[in-house]
Amino acid sequence: MATEIRVPTLGESVTEATIGTWLKKVGDTVAVDEAIVELETDKVSIEVPSPVAGTLSEISAEEGDTVELNGLLGMISDGAGAAPAKDEGKGGDKPTEKAEAKPAEEKKDAPAKSEGTDMPPAPSASKMMEEKGIKAENVSGSGKRGQVLKGDVLDAINKGGSSASPAPAAKSAPRPESKPDDAAREERVKMSRLRQTIARRLKDAQNTAAMLTTYNEVDMQAVMDLRKKYKDIFEKKHGVKLGFMGFFTKAVTHALKELPAVNAEIDGNEIIYKNFCHVGVAVGTEKGLVVPVVRDADQMSIAEVEKEIGRLGRAARDGELTMEDMQGGTFTISNGGVYGSLMSSPILNAPQSGILGMHKIQERPVAIGGQVVIRPMMYLALSYDHRIVDGKEAVTFLVRVKESLEDPERLVLDL
């Protein structure tokens, strides 16, 4: 008896994925819940576990193929001897199935070579467009064959209901041909779905938001002294190292409570104020930048924040982030300092209205009380959406973060 392996639920607004890597090959034995194949969505990579123990007898979708929700990935036959039996006893059936599947697949993919406008919007997208009064022709589809997905409608709403049509024009711009000697040394690699989404979302953020960045610097001496004094006791009690992200996250949540516009987002002609702080923490991985979310960070202690950031960081590097880990962020912190960045202007993580960039801690001469002293200084950069965050609010937010870090007792006393 054979068991089907199908594409699992991928999360809200995610209707398709790309086959990343098959971790098993036909004929391999698999255990229950053992990872068989890795799927890449526009948010995370997901490992699909085996629903039963047996032998992988068929692979229905190859690496690089796009598969839809509940699509067939392969088959598992019961028992170790099931795979050879398939070749002997069902040899006539299987080629027929593939012969039938192949033309259907080619027929399905053929329209993608055209303009890609023959696909009806996804049901969830149609419903949202009807509710918001948005016409399908005003939404650029990112799905297979140009299908409009729910996420595309949300993007269009954030842009005021209009389509981001310039994208196709940009694609059609001719690429200058490389010289023959250079062309032979070039390597052309298809962008992963994650990288495509990163590129699209960052460009959309620049095109949509009235993005502006304000800067400040913070003297990290007080935080560094506090860490040095308590790091051993902290790690022994909580089982996690005391890093800088716990202090920064708590400083941010304190500032967000005072300045709620930085924690808000635009939905059409409305502003949604979030009475909670789900802080996204940008993490660099081999496959690109991901932003897992520390949920209700405002209600956590520094120890709880450090534990959750540690868990999310490990999951990101191991490719084990879930859709729940990635969704719902209201503000983002990006720590370029771990790579040595001294100063940068982070790009908003739409539809959020604020992102804080941390940078390298570097000893610099500063004037304190009329004296020039050497202090460990860090530049801070807050990029914000000027459509809903005024300059005064942005500057005040950054000052509040600076005050909390230069006097960390304020975080403990909730001041």
N, C-alpha and C positions, 0 to 999 in steps of 0.2 A: 504494500500500500504506500502511495506517495503523498506527501504533504506539501502544500504550496507555500512558498516564501513570498510575501507581498509587502509592498511599501507601507510602512506604518503611518499613523497620524504624525504630521510634521510640525504642527503648531498653527496658530491663528494666521490666516491669510497666506499660508504656504501650501501650494497645491502641487508642486513638482520638485524633483531633485535630480541631481546628476550622479550616475554611478561613479564613485571615486576609485575605490580599490576592492577587488575581490580578495578576501583574506583566505579563502579556500578555493580549491579547484575541483572540477568534476572527478569523482572517485574518492575524494577525501572523506573520512569519517568525521562526524561532528557530534558534540555533546549538547544536551539541552542548555539553552541560553548562551551557548558559545557564539562569539561574534563571527559572522559569515561574510558580510559585505559592508563597506563604508559608503554612505550616501552623503553628498554635499548639497546643502541648500544655500539660499542666499544669506543665511544667518549663521548656521553652524554645520559641523560634520556630525553625522549620526551613524553609529554602528548598529546594524540590524542583527539581532540574535537569532539563533536557530530555535524554532518552536518545539522541535522534537529531536531525539537522538536518532542517528542513522547515517546515511551516506548521501553526499551532495551528488545527485544524479543528473541534474540539468541546470544550466545557466541560461536564462531567457533574455537577459539584458547585459550587454558588454560594457566594459569601462568606457566612460565618456558619453554613454547614452543618457538621454533625458527620460525619466519615468514619472508618471503621475501618481497621485494618491491612490493607494490600493492596487497599483499596477503589479503584474507578476514579475518577480525577480528570478525565481528558479524553483527547483523541486528537490525535496529530500525523500529518499526511499528508506523504509525501515530496514534495519539490519545492515551488516557490513557487506553482504553478498548481493545487495539489491542493484548496485550499479552495473556489474557485469550482466545480470539478468536482463537489464534494460537493453543492452546492446544485442543480446542473443534473441530474446523472446519478443522484443518490441521494436526490433530494428526497422521493421517496415512502417511502424506507426510514427516514430519520432521524426524521421525525415519529412513525413507528410505534414506533421504539425509545423515544422520549421519552414517547409515550403509554403505553407499557407500564411504563416506569420510574417515571413519576409516581405512578400508583396504588400501586405497590409501596412507594414512598417514604412516601406518605401512610399506608399501612397500617402501615408500620413505626413511624412516629412517633406514630400515634394513641394507643397505650397510654400514652404518656408523660403524657397528661393525667390518667390515673388515679393510683393509688398507686405505680405503677412497680415492682411486686413480682413481675411475671410473667416476668421474665428469669432464666434459670438462671445461676449463677455462671460466670465465665470458667474454662476448664480449669485454668489455673495457680492460680487462687484455690481451686477445688475440691480440688486436690491438696494445697495448703498447709493448708486447713481440716481435711482428713482426717488429715494428718500431725500437726497440732497439737491435734486433738480439739475443734475449734471448730464450733459449729452455725451454719448459714447465717443463721438468724433473729437471731443475736447480732452480725451484721456489717452496718453501714450501707453500701449500695452507692452509689458516686459515678459509675458508668458510665451509659451510655445506658439509659433506662427503668429506672433503679435497679439495673443489673447490678453484682454484686459483683466487683471487680477484685482483683488480687494486692495492690496498694497498700492497699486497704481492709482486707484481712486483716492486713497488717503493722501498720496503725494499731490494729486491734482487739487484736492481740497486745500492743502497747505499753501498751494500756489494761487489760491483764489478761484479755483474751478477751471483754470485754463490748462491747456496741454503744453507739455515741454517739447514742442515740435522741433526746436532747433537741433535736438540730438541726432535725428536721421540726417540732417544737412551736414552735421559735423562728420558723420560716418562716411558720407559720399565724397568728402574732400579728398582729392587724389594724394597719395603718399609719394613723395619724391623717390624715384628709383635709386637704389644704391649702385655704386660703381661695381663692375664685375668682381674686382679683387676683394672688395668689402663684402659683397653679397655671399661669397663663398665662406666667409667667416662669421656670418650671422646665424642666429638660431631663432626660429619662430616657434613659440609655445602658446597654446591656447590658454586664455585667462580662465582661472577657476571661477565657479559661480560666486564664491565668496569675494574674490578680487573684483569681479564685474560689479557686484553690489556695492562694495566699498567705493569704487570709482564713481558709480552713478549717484550714490547718496551724498558723497562729498561735493560733487559738482552741483547737485540739486540744492544743497544747503547754501552754496555760494550764490546760485542764481535766484533763490527764493528769499532768504532772510536778508535784512539790512544789517549785515554783520559788521561789527566793530570790535576792536580789542583795546583794553586799557591795561596798564602795567603798574606794578608796584614791586617793592622788594621787602623781604622779611629777614630779620636777624634770627637765625636758628639756634643761637647759643642756649637759650632757656630750654628748648625742647631737647637739644643734644645732652645737656647736663642732666635733665630729668631721665632720659633714656639710660645714660651711663650709670646713674645712681640706682635705678630700679630694674634694669633689664634682666639681671639674674633671678631676682625674686619673682618678677613678672612671669618669666618663662617657666620657672619651677611651679608656680601656682596655676597658671593657665595653659601650659603646654604649648605655647606659641611665642615666637619672638616678638619683642616690642619694636615695631618699625615706625616709619614716618606716616604711612598711610592712615593709621588709626587716628593720629592727631589731625591730619588734614581733613579726613572725612568728618570728624566731629566738628571741626572749625567751620566747615562748609555748611553742615546742617544747622548750626547755630545762626549763621548768616542768612540762610534761606528762610528761616522762620521770621526774621526781621524784615527781609526784602522778598516777599512772595512772588513778585513779578519775574525774578530770575529763575523761579521754580515752576513757571507757568508755560503754556504753549498756546499757539493760535490754531483755532479750528474754524476756517472760513472767516466769518465776521465776528467771531466770539473768542474770548480769552478763557482758557480753562486753568483755574488756579488749583494746584495740587496741595491738599492739606496733609501731605505725607512726603517723605524724602526717600526716594529710591535712587541711590547714587550709583551710576555706572562707573566702572573702573577700567580704563582702556588697557588692554593686555596685548602685547605683540607676540604672535606665534609664527611658526614656519609658514603657515598658509595665509597669514595676513593679520590685520588688526581686528580684534573682537572686543566687545564691551559688555562683559557680564555685569549683573546688577546686584548690589547689596541692598536688599529690600528693607524698608523701615529702619534705615541707618540712624535716624534721629532718636529711635527708641533703644538703641544698643549702647553698651558700654564700649570703651576703647578695646578691651579684650575681645568682646564679641565681634567687633568690626574686624580686628586682626585675624581672628579665626575664619570668618567668612571670606575675607579677601584671600587668605591662604588657600582655602578650599577651591574658590573660583579660579585662582591662578593655576593650581595644579590641574584642575579639570580642563582649562583652556589649553594648556601645553600638551595634555594627553588626549585631546580631542574628545572629551567626555562631557562637554557642556550640554545641558538640555535647553529646550526652547524656553522653559520657565526661567532658567538662569539668565536669559538674554532679553527678556521682555519687560516693559513697564518703567524703564529708567526715566527720571525727571530732571537729572543733572548729571554731568560727567566730569570726572577728574582724569587728566592725562599726565603721566609722570615721565616726561622725556629726559629727566635728569638721570635716570638709570642708564641711559645710553650716552651720557656726557653732554647733552644739550644745555647750552648756557641761556639761550633765549629763543622763543618761537611764538607764533600766533596760531593757536589751535583752531580747527574748523569745527563748527557746531555739529552735534550729533542730532540731526532733525528727527522729530519736531521740537526737541528741547530748545530752550532759549538761552542756555548758558553752559559753558565748559571752562574749567579751570586748568591751566597748564602749570605744572610744577617743573622746576629745572635743577640743574646741578648746584650743589652747595659748594661755594668757593670762597676762600678767605680773601677779603678785600679791606682796604683802609676806609674807615668811615669816621665821621665826626660825631662824638658823643660828649655832651657837656663841655663843649669847647676844646676837647682833646681828640687827636687823631689816633684811633685804635684799630687793631686788626680783628675782624669779626667774621664768622661763617655766614655768608649772605646767600640768599636765594632769590632769583627773580620769579615773580608770579605774573601770569597773563590770564586775564578773563576775557574771552570772546563772548559776545552776547548779541541777541537780536534786538536791534535798536527800534524795531517796530513796537515792542511792548516794554522794553527796558530802557529807561531814560539814563543819560550819562551820569546824573547824580546818584541814581540807584546802583549803577554798576561800580562807580568809584567807592561808594559807601560799603558795598558788599565786599570789595577787595580789602578795604581798610579794616572791616570787622574780622576777616580771616587773618589779616596781619596781626591785629590786636590779640586774638586768641592764641596764635602761635608764639608770639613774643612774651605772653604771660599765660602759659598753659593752665595755671590754676583756675582761670576763668572757665575753662571747659568743665572742670570738676564742680565748680560752684554754680554752673549754668548762668553765667553773667554775660 
